[in-house]
């Protein structure tokens, strides 16, 4: 059965062990998030305003402009744009969870030696006092 063995057979991982699975990401490799960020910063868009003037901006600025345009446009979809902008700017609202727990049970300690109960009571009292 997989995952079952004796605790005596467990050995700590040896530093420099080449047999380790995975090996992690190679040194010098670039994460997807970093590549995306670089592309958004370097990709340029050429746009023309209402007066016909030419403007160049990067993808970040283009996306932000489209979000703002969608938020102020009188449409049923504008609420989604507004929510996205506010979530990015203000952070998502915290969700309040009402957690009330009631534990109702009876325990029979008649078979437990008195010395053991006294020891458990003292340990519990010590934990609460600390």
Secondary structure, 3 states (H helix, E strand, C coil): CCCCCCHHHCCCCCCCCCCCCCCCCCCCCCCHHHHHHHHHHHCEEEEECCCCCEEEEEHHHHHHHHHHHHHHCCCCCHHHHHHHHHHHHHCCCCCCCCCCCCCCCCCCCCCCCHHHHHHHHHHHHHHHHC
